[in-house]
Amino acid sequence: MKPARLHTYVLTYFLTLTLAACASSATNTTTSGIEGQVLIGPMCPVMQANIPCPDEPFQATITALDENRDKVTQFASDAQGNFKIGLKPGTYILVPEAANAMTRAGEQTVTVIEGQFVRVTLHYDSGIR
């Protein structure tokens, strides 16, 4: 291999490894993170006593930020509202993305502990009143 080509190959290899390490620094784990469910409610236009109107599972996109509000990752809940994302120990801010102009949910701060998946429930307001 010619020296210039070898230099390009080595540089490309090094950059690829560096980028992969940076990209996976917060999310490359299967032993700790956040899991839970996303719900939306109310689902009944008129709430009535003794008539249940439970919140329903909701498929949503969630952005996880670090303590400095830098984006760590983005993930989605499934059709049943469930999610599980591997994250290294630390404090994260979960930011539910607005599905449309009516639905919204507040941010939630979660501390991930080594060797554990912290369980959370994210609640979207449907806007139905």
Protein Blocks (a to p, Z undefined) as FASTA:
>chain_A
ZZklmmmmmmmmmmmmmmmmmmmmmmmcckbccddddddddfbfbdcehiacdddddddd
dddddfkopafbdcdddfkopacddddedddddddddfblmbccddddddddehiacddd
ddddehiZZ
